[in-house]
């Protein structure tokens, strides 16, 4: 059933200006225009507006996350499933209520210079959370890697291009993970595909961290043992 915007506003409790804004932001489908002054909205917009209000007022989700969740619901997931996927794939659960920040705020939060930030982004060792047509935005992970990673590396005397191996090897790991994912989801429905991807993401996040941490630990242990052996041999010669 097609409804005028006034009826949609009345039945949903959302102002017409807000409804138009949601259409502009892609959270609601564009209405069908009868003429320059008259447009009709699908009745399904009422339920969609209720979901948006639920996520905003009770869960404090920002609009960019709500848009992702609505898109997944359009692909066949229920609201709880869509939230689960968003949290698993993009790590949104621990960031709810936190705002994205623009470039000047990011520089202030991390202590990086404009030159350092440009170089890091060109090298791919810092990847902004979102890059839109009008502005680039950064999240908590970006701030942490800029402040506690890149800036401290620079202070230790390392050049940023010395960190590019993380990107080169990281791309190879991701490519291998995508091969495994395709193998598992082949023949599955879109809904099954999305849910499996969420589960694989959780497993991958854990396993990547586990392997890298253990490899680093073992290498440090080997280096210490070699150093001790060298010292013992030097002491024996004296």
N, C-alpha and C positions, 0 to 999 in steps of 0.2 A: 504493500500500500504506500502511495506517495503522499507526503505531507508537506505543508508549508513550514518555513522555519519557525514561525510563531507557535505553531502547534507542537513542534518538536521541543521548543523551549519550555512551553507550558507543561508538557507531560514528563519532561526529564528534570525540570528545575534548574536548567543551565541557561544562562543569558544568551541571547542571539549573537552578541559580539564575541562571546567565548566560543560558540559553535562555529562561527566563521573562522576564528583563529585556528581551531582544531582542524578544519578543512584545509586551511593554508599550510599547516604543519604536517599534513598527511595522516593525521590520526582518524579522520572521518573521510568517507568517499565524497567526491565532488557531487553536488546536486545536479539534477537535470534541469536545464534552463528552458522554460517555456517561451520567454522573451527576455528583453533586457532588464525588466523589473521583477520578473516572476521566476522563481526556481522551486523545484520540489525535491524533498529529501526522502530517502528510503526509510520506512518505519523502523528498520533494524538499527538505525542511528541512535534510537532511544536506549536500547540495551547496551550499545557500545559506549554511550555517554555515562551510563551507570557504572560500567566497568572502569572507565577512566576516573570517575569520582571515587570509586572504591580504592583504587590503587593510589590515588593522590592523597585522599583524606585519612585513610586508615593505615596505609602501608608507607606513605610518604615517598612514593616513587617519583622521580623526576620525569618529565615528558619524554625525554629521549629513550628511557627504558620502557615506558608505557607503549611507545610506538613499536618497539621491538616485540613486546609481548603480544600486542594486537596482531602484528604480522604473523606471528607463530600460531595464533588462534585461527587466523584466516587459512592457515595451512592444515588445520584439522585438530589442533591440540586443545585440550580444555584449559581453563584459566590456571589451575594449579600446575598442570604439566608445563604450560608456557613459562610460568615463573621459575619452575625448576630448571628448565633448559637455559633460560637467561642467566640464572645464578651459576650454573655449571660451566657453560661455555665462556661467559664473559666476566665471571667473578663479581656479579653485581650485588650479592647478598650483603657483604660487609661494607658496601659503599652507599647504601640507601641513605638519602638525606644529605649526602655530600654533594656540593656543587662542583661542576667543572669550571676551570679557570682559564682565562685567556693568556696570551703570550706575555704581556707585561707583568701580570700577577705571578706567572710561572717563573719568570726571571727573578723576581723579588723573593719568591719562596725558596728557590734553589741556590741562588748566588751565582748562577752561570751568567756569562756575558752573552750578548746577542751573537757575537762571533762564534763562541763556543757552542751555543745552542744550534746555530745553523750548521756547523760542521758535524755535530752529533747526529742531526737529522739527515744530513746528506749521506753520512756513513751508514745510517740505518741502526745505530746503536741506541738511539732514542726514537721511539715511534709514537707520536701523539695519539691520544685516545680517539680523537675524531678530527678530520680535516674537511671542513665544509667549504662552500663556495665563497663565503664571506670571512670566515675566521677559523683559526686552529684552536682547539680546546684540549686541555690536559686534565688527567684525573690524578688520584692519590698515588697510583703506581708510578706514573710519570714523574711526579714530584719526588718520590722516594729515590728513584733511579738517578734523577738529576742531582739531588742534594746529597744523598748518602753513597751514591756510586760514582758518577762522572766527576763531580766537583772534588771529591776526596782523591780520586785517581789523579786528577790534574795536580792537586797539591803534593802528591807523592812523586811528581815528576814524570808521569807517564803522558805520552802524546795520545790523543783520542784515536788516531788511526791504528794504534797498537791494539785496540779493542775490537777491531773489525772482524777478527776471527770468530767472535761470538755469533755474529750475523751469518757468516759463511757456513759455519758448522751447524748453526741453528736451522738454517734453511734445509740442509740435508736431512736433519732429524725430522723436521716437519714433513718433508716430502715422503720419507719412509713411513711416517705415521699415517699420511693420507692414503698410501698404498694399502696399509692394513685396514683402514676404515672402509675403503671401497670394497675390499674383499669381504668384509663382514656385512655391509649393507646391500650388496648386490641382490636384487630380487625382492627387497623389502619395500613396503609402502612408504609414502612420504612421512607419515606419522611415525612409523617404526624407525625410519632413517634418522629423524630428528632426535628421538629418544635415545637411540643407540649412540649417536654422536655425543650427546650430553654425558652418557655413562663413560664413553671412551675418553672424553676430555678430563673427567675426574681422575680416571686411572692414569692417563698420560701425565697430568700435572704432578701426581704423587710419584710416579716412576721416574720422570725426568729429574726431579729434585733428589730422589733417593740415589740414583746412579751417579749423578754428578757429585753429590756430597761424599759418597763412599769412595769414588775414584780419587777425589782430592785428598781425602783422609789417608788413603793407602799410599799415595804418592808422597805426602808429607812424612809419613812414617818411614818410608824407604829412604828419603833424603836425610832424615835424622839418624837412621841406622848407619848409613854410609859415612856421615860426618863423624859419628862416634868411633867407627872402625878406623877411620883415617887418623883420628886423634890418638887412639890406642897404639897404632903402628908407629906414629911419630914419637910417642912417649917411650916405646920399647927401644928405639934406636939411640935414645939419649943415654 
